[in-house]
Each structure stands twice: as structure tokens, then as C-alpha cells.
Amino acid sequence: MNGLNSPLRKEAVLDAVASAIRTIEAERAGLDLLVHTLAGPTGLAFHRCVAAVLAGKGRVIVTGIGKSGHVGRKIAATLASTGTPAYFVHPGEASHGDLGMIQTDDVILALSWSGETAELAPVVAYATRFSVALYAVTSDEGSALARAADGAMILPKAAEACPNGLAPTTSTTMQMALGDALAVALLEARGFTAREFGLLHPGGRLGAGLKLARELMHGGEALPLVRKGTTIAEAIVPMSAKRFGCVVVVDESGRLAGLFTDGDLRRALAAKSLHGVVDSVMTKAPRTIAPDTLAAEAVEMMQSGSITVLVVVEDERPVGLLHLHDLLRVGVV
């Protein structure tokens, strides 16, 4: 008897899961308290911080030490990736020359649960001396950091998930959530688009999903086109030459009229009607997308419709063809 079949092992698994649930519930309780806190002075400080960043010409300088520092690095990365220039300055390095990274047009976001972190003192003093906007995230409104800040976002003193009440767990979750809230509020205020997001995330599946249909489609000479009235036998030629398993059918004005697929061809063969015209067997309302449609949206349309090709249309005219293989090639799926 071994692995999960052991009664002792099953008991240990149940204990571990129960512990996980307690941790998540404790952190969720902290987030609930944070939501209520935002209805008061913390919400006002949050608003002032957002306004200062939007009005400023510099960057957001995030700082903190210990677990707050790790959270701060993530907040800085999230801000930068969503259109708000930001970077992290380690408070220990700040007093050894890195204060030079902070400019008067910047906004400092300092994280400290106690608000009395000694390592932050040089950053706070520098902000005061050179009138750099300083916003604090702390749990103590009477702390030195909160008093020195232009606005203090006071986190509720929620119980840590750690049974000893020592390891930062609920507290760092609230810090992280507030940082995400700040990034999203700034993103929304700026009208930051998915296209802009894609420019900052060119790599990996996320970057691939943010590519546009026009970047992946087959257009111009590569687009298999025939006019209405073309016989099925004639349509087989571009269908075979372009190897998409279909041809796009247009009317006399060049507007999309339909899509003739290999499935339509098989049905025509079964009916022995190769001398008929594509109009009689084509799909008259094929699925279409605009050139600026995100690749991720195209994948969803293909999957929901159980199809492998989309016609890219602009001003009612087909300008390209997007195949599932194109999305596989760039790693969207």
C-alpha cells in the first residue's frame, strides 16, 4: 500500500487541504476589510495618488523592504506593463547612490506594514527635501511614514493567515491587491488599449494572442478569390493552388458573397454537380472578422463555431483569410 491509497496519506492530504482553505479564507477576509476601508480616508488617499500619477511627468518609484519589497517589485512591473512607467528602488541601495534615480517629477509609492521601517528613512527624507510626491501604503496612520506622506493608504489590521500571526500573508495579499487596483485605475483613466498592451507584451502566448488579424492573415495574391458564377470545376483550381481548403466568393462589386469550402466540394461531388456554379453550394454567410481583431478573439470564434478559417473583411470586401494553422504557428493556441 503506497501513495494516496494509504489511510495515513489520505489524512495528511485532507489536513493540507483544510490548511489551504483556512489560509485563503483568512486572506479573503482581509480583502473584504480592504474593500470597506476604501470607502473612507484610504479611498481618498488612493484617489489622490492616482491623480498625482496622471498629472505627473515622471515615473512611479515603488520602494519597500522585506516582503513589502517583493510585493513592491511586482507592483512596479504591473504598472510598467499597463502603461504607467515605473520601477523599483531598493531602500537599502537608495542611501548608497540610488536616490539619484528619483527625480522631482516622480511619484514615490512606499510600502511598509509598520510604517516605521528604518531603511525607508533616506527615501522619505529625500522626498521631503526635494518635494517629491510621496504616497504610503501602511497599516498605521500614526506612523512616521504615514505622517510624512502626501497621502497614506491605510490597510486594515486583518489577521495574518499564519497561525502564529507572524509570517506576512494576509498583509502582503492586501498590498498586492491595492497595487493591482492602482494599476487598473490608471489603465482605465488613460484608456490604455489591448493593442497598447500587446506592444509591451510581444513574447509568449500572451503576446501572440494580442497580435492582430492583419498581421497573420493571407492577403493580396495569396488570397484565393473567385467571382459569383464561377463553376465548381473552375473553383477547384485556386482552391488547390492556394491550399486553404476554400475559396472566397465575391460579387461583381468585389463584396463578400460567400465561402466555398472543401466540404461544399465533397457535397457537390456526391451530387455529381461539378458543372454547377459555386453560388449554389457555397456558405452564403461565412464567419468574418475585421483586420484589427485580436488573434485571441479569432481563436475563440473558431473554437465556438467549430471552424478552421475566418474571412477578414474591411468595408464589406474580403482582404484576407485567417487559418487556424496561422494561429498555431505563432503560438496563440
Disulfide bonds with the S-S distance in Angstrom:
none
